[in-house]
Amino acid sequence: MTRKPFNFSPKAFGPAETDPNADITIMRPGDAPEPRTGTPPAIRRKLEGDGANLIVMTFTPGQVLRSHTAAHPITVQTLSGSLILTTDDGDISLTPGTVVHLRSMVVHEVSCPHDAEDTNILLLTMLTGERHSEN
């Protein structure tokens, strides 16, 4: 990656929308944030739960989440549309059904091809290992 990566602060994703004490949390593509113009894509934290945070991003064609790192291991997967994950190892096409795991501090960037669908949804799971529930 040629550009210096940045790190998101935990507050960048906003507060979680669901109860961390719930026994079950369901997330569907329709729960993704409405697309926005400009960069970065629309981002919403759905869950700050035991062991993981679920963050949903909605990309429109041409949007880029520029080069950055994560303090925790993560998985990324496209729920709808198509995206490209770029690391020092090259580009990975993210289509629905593809899941990629990245160790902490791996520099990566996510972009949406200019010829992609109008709405492209990415699910980011931060594997924090933290405990948030009261149970």
N, C-alpha and C positions, 0 to 999 in steps of 0.2 A: 504494500500500500504506500503510495507516494506521499500522501498528506499525513500530517501529524494527527493521531487519533485524539478524540476528546472522550471524556467520561460523563455520562449522565449522572446528575445528582439524584438520589432516591425520590426527591420531591418532584422531579421533572415529569413523572408519569401521573401525578395527581393522587388524591386519596382513592383507596379501593372502594368499589361500588357495592360490594357484597359483604355479608357478615362473616368474619373469620371464625366465628363459633358455630356456624352452620355445619351440620354433618355432611351435607351434599351441596355442591355448587355446580350449576349447569351453565355453560357458556355456548352460545350458538353464533354463527356468522352474523345474524341479524342484530346481535348485541354490539357489534363493532361501531366505532364512532363514525359519524357522517364524514364523507371526504371533505378535505379543505384544499384551498389553493396555496401555492408556495411550498416552501420546504421548512420543516420536516413534514412528514405525513401526519394525519390525525392520529393521536395516541391516547389510549385510555387504559388505566389500571382497573381490571375487573375484580381481581382477588389478591389480597395479601394474606395468604393462609399458611398453615403449618407446612414448612418445607419448601414452599414455592410461591412465587408471585406470577399471576397471569396478566399479561399486557397484550392488548389488541391494537393493531395499527391498520389503518386504511390508507392505501396508496392509490394515487391516480397516475395515469401514464406520465412518465418523465420525472416523477418525484424520487428523491434520494434521501435516505437516512445516512448521512455521511460517515466516513470512517471513524470508528469508535471502539472502545473495549467495554467489557462488563466485569464487574468485581466478582461475580459468581459464575459458575458454569451455567450455560443456557441451552435450551432447545428452541429451534425456530421451525415453523411449518406454515405453509400457505393453506388457508381454509378455502379461499376462492381466488381465481385469477392466476396470474403468474408474476413471479418476482425473480430477482437475481441476487444471490448472496456472494459477495466477493471477499476472499481472504488472500493471504500471501500465497496460498496454494492454487489460486485461480478462481474461476466463476463456477457457481453451482446453481443450476436451474431449479427454482422452487415452484413446483406445481402441486396441486392438491394431492395429498398422500405422501409427499416427501417430508421427512423429518431429519433435521441436522442437529447434532450435538456439538457444542463448542466448549472447550475448557475455559476457565476464567482467564481474562486478560488477552484473549486472542483478538487481534485487530480484524475488524470486519465492517462491511458496508452493505446496505440493502438498497437496491434500486428497482424501479418499475420500468420495464421497457416502454418505449414510446408507442408501440403497436399493441400494448396490452389492453385488456378490457377496461371499462370506465372505473370499476371498483375492484381492488385487489386487497385481500385481507390476510394479514400475517398474525399468527399467534406466537408470542414470545413467552417462554416459561423460564423464569429465573429460578434456579435451584439453590435457594438460599440456605436451607437447612434450619432456618429460624422457627421458633415456636411462637404463634400468635394467639391461639385459642385459649380459652380458660379451662378446657377439659383436661 
